[in-house]
Amino acid sequence: MSSLLDAYAEVAGRDVVSHLQQLTSPLKGMKVVHVNSTRTGGGVAEILEKLVPLSAELGLDARWEVISGSDEFYQCTKAMHNALQGLAAPISRPLLDAYEETNRDNAEELRALLEEADFVFIHDPQPAPLLGLCSARRGRWVWRCHIDASRPYRPVWRYLREHVAAYDASVFSLPDFAQALPHPEYIIPPSIDPLSDKNIDLPQDEMEQVRQEFGLDPERPVVLQVSRFDRFKDPVGVIEAQRLARKFVPGLQLVLAGGSAADDPEGEAVLSEVRSAAGDDPDIKVLLLPPDAHRKINALQRTADIVIQKSIKEGFGLTVTEGLWKGKPVIGGDTGGIRLQVVNYHTGFLVRTPQGAALRIRYLLQSRDRMAQMGSKARQFVRENFLLTRHLREYLTLMVGLHYGARYRIELG
């Protein structure tokens, strides 16, 4: 066993790694390509950054490719993302033309690689048309939707469906997110990497240094939300919740920590709205962090008393799992993939309004024993359900199933 596999075995268990090796046995040497639209920022990039090397360590010829495009392309794909999450806004024909042209340009560069691959995983709407542009493909193609598409804006979904219906399979994060498609559909929730800088244990002095850097008072409680500055994450609602809770918890501090992503053109506008809502309140810290600030985010999550993710729409929300892994109860929006992670009254609380979030903040900070119990349950829940090893196991199972089809018996070795 390699040192990397040994490291995962220490966290997830040797039986878990042994199972991965068994699943990989009939797939050894196969070419697997993942394609998305950004190498930094957002949960998809974070997953692929670790999933692909671990796949290679197990014996797959695994690669990660990133498409690029114009401003109009990213405006279009952001609009698609919003439309899949239910925003009723049509996308203009010029933006759709830019979307299609960008995929044609990227297909020219990637076609040889994609057509010879045994498995191709296309992540989200951005590169979805690539399948139709690779007519000589020989492998299996899977469309991986990380978005809550449970109630999409129908005109945009009908357009996107024309590109994804021909895939060999699709993957959604929860059953409720899936849309009817004429091929097998799989449910695979995302995961975190316990060995990454964002999730490893940190020395106490490093956490204290981060606390000092951002001016946090160790004698007063801290509530933290980590996310991109996106209206669906409701950062302004979090500010309202903090101000309501502060009436009962004097000195309550709030940190809103986030960054930008190359495929999100709305981030600057939302950040401006958040800063305006925070004003000059010294107890509200709005932090714009670079994409590689993983250890600082880790430290903030570990020093916070409560992690919050008050999304009003959410595909999954990896920051919820990250908070739970640090042994923190999480107050999450009662939506999407957050419901899969926050077991109400056990690993945290589900809320729908700033008032509800404020009530739960107040309750937890006045019930420290209960908060510690919930934090302990939270870490164990992540260990059993949301580590990268579980995620990869389900990808490998999908590949074995697609490769062998309806065969009655599959020998894993």
Protein Blocks (a to p, Z undefined) as FASTA:
>chain_A
ZZklmmmmmmnopklmmmmmmmmmmmgoiacddddfbfggcjklmmmmmmmmmmmmnopa
cddddddddfklmmmmmmmmmmmnopacdddfklmmmmmmmmmmmmmmmmmmmmmpmbdc
dehjklmmmmmmmmkbcbdcddddfbdckbccfklmmmmmmmmmmpmbdcdfbfklpccd
fbdcddddddddfkbmklmccdfklmmmmmmmnopafkbccddddddddfklommlmmmm
mmmmmmmmghiacdddddddfklcklmmmmmmmmmmnmmafkbccddddfklmmmmmmmm
mmpmbdcdddfbdfkopmlmmmmmnopacddddehjllmmmgghklmccdfbfklmmmmm
mmmmmmmmlmmmmmmmmmmmmmmmmgfklmmmmmmmmmmmmmnomafbdceZZ
